[in-house]
Amino acid sequence: TYRLSACYLKPGRSVLVAAPAFGEYARAAALHGATVQTFDIYLKGAEPDAEALIGAVQDVRPTLVWLAQPNNPTGHAWGAEALEMVAEACRTCDALLVVDAAYLELSRAPDVLPNDAVVLHPLTK
């Protein structure tokens, strides 16, 4: 999280965090002077809305987009098609999609992830 932020972020750049989320995404970005924008996508009783997140990506035009598959703390998981739609929006806006897959193996979430996303498999989980 911190090394990725150090490589891609500096003052004047922004990140978009699919929220609620692990707090270190925003903390790492802020340490490098980036503007952090959160987008509440994981709502109780509803699947993540890919169209809404795509709209946020297009509005913010961030350098990095952080999301989790599945999300912690809510447990929401992205379908393969929805995740690919988000990835395509990131490509179009020249944003790097970062997928935290820390809990992927412990879930029933599809393990199909975009080829050009940075996928994190932390050793601490």
Secondary structure as UniProt FT lines:
FT   HELIX           2..8
FT   TURN            11..12
FT   STRAND          14..19
FT   HELIX           24..31
FT   TURN            32..33
FT   STRAND          35..40
FT   TURN            44..45
FT   HELIX           50..60
FT   STRAND          64..68
FT   TURN            72..74
FT   HELIX           80..92
FT   TURN            93..94
FT   STRAND          96..100
FT   TURN            102..103
FT   HELIX           104..106
FT   TURN            115..116
FT   STRAND          118..120
FT   TURN            123..124
//
